[in-house]
């Protein structure tokens, strides 16, 4: 970055706004109609070069074509025929805003452009923020009804308020990378040629979803892990969302995104403001790997509440005991977990109310008397005595109809009383948008944490929304937004009241992982699928956006409960050591040798943890090939870890050496297992033998240390 240029500037004379990061520049310009139009997003440019950049043609090519200049947020007026990021409807039935530029503010790294409707009391602020030390630009929109309470303009219906619209530069072709999946198969990386069409990525589930993630990357079809320009964006929202990518026949590619799915709205009353969540964007000139590292840097520096804290090696009882939990059984597991080196013991589902299976008890957050006759405190004390922290599973947003809470407060669920409520996993969703429900959840969780010495909450959510309604409310659709905001607020409140408390995000595995939830949690339960072979692909997709320290990964039993696949303990460990390691098997069935091997591997993980959790991640042999390998490099370049996995062997196919391009070719590196010293140039250009043993489910962990020169 040019030393003297500010991160954010706006010139009222030319209407040019510029945002600068270390390796990128983003620019927009006000059009003659007052609306901000996209100008440039790519490598840095000098101010003189920028000033010479031509605007898109002022007029469309014909009376049938869209305006050539892409909007920063498209309203529903003018020659704009693509997806509108702002959709409003006034009381008289007219739709769409027509802007007049009404001023700007620049405050450090933040720019706000104010747009007033030329005809109505409506104001939009387009907000931009440069995030220091990263190449990420955050954007969001705030929409205000500026009319007086008793003014002539009634409430304004907001059908859509996107956070931002993004535009890729003209490219010979476009490719879209995104994440797809389902329960037990989240975060599968999908890389397709972008059709000349509107492509919708969305969740209508009230949760971020297992099925699609609000992250995408666009390139020209030739980018690789190590080279090529990549434009990527990620939305900080944990409820329903929608991103529409539009590659038009004229060759332009834009995408607009924000909270809410199609068909739900918001009624904006005079004086009210609706704030859209942050939609962050990152330009990388150096391929998908560098884009991921750019996101990881941003998540650590500007999203996570406690990025510097080591994620503990946890033990979780779910796969071992299911709902069949009691004090004696959990204490037995806790002792074995401590022996294996766990630092946190998490009591999962089944400890409360009448909960013996998934048919009852959700909502009644007091210990189940037959299972914990003395309450949870004796278990928590024993866990602490064993030198571990105590974690507790909760699912605060949900209720079983068979529960004391539901019998007392049937009106608290989101389901409209005029529709039959669909039960999923025998449960309904509580409407956190109701202030009394939010307060109840906050008080209940606060009490649980306070009374039981809870150091960690695993916050789960095991169903999607259906038949969402809010009887008696003037604007029931807003529960889709306000529920999520309240979940965020309850988490924030708990963290503020209990500064040591850590929270793990979970929604039936990875059903709610996004930048919004990660701003108030420490890690996410990646997937209920703990099969290490499946996990290689899941973890590869997860890591496109999120750093290893938030990727919870457990070692569980063999055969795996989800897939029935048998794999060696070492392979299971090596796959889980790529993230925040946990143990999730039935340790009572592990042999003494297995427990010893587990303890040794946990101890090894603790040695490599700073590099895995805080280092830079390089996908040196990306998932999909015969061998997958990930290289973690400490920020100072001293320590390195290479994890390699080969799920299936093939006769005659020796694994290729794995090249480590992030190493310094001028340095030398000692292999801590063999004591051999390697030339950096050889490791960069030729690679290292991943030393995979023969057979299926082969894996290795290689540690390299830079030799002082
Ligand atoms: C879904 C979670 O992903 C699991 O880890 C476990 O906590 C179960 N819910 C408990 O019901």
Boltz pocket constraint, residues with backbone or C-beta under 6 A from the ligand:
constraints:
  - pocket:
      binder: B
      contacts: [[A, 318], [A, 348], [A, 349], [A, 393], [A, 460], [A, 462], [A, 506], [A, 507], [A, 508], [A, 509], [A, 525], [A, 527], [A, 528]]
      max_distance: 6.0
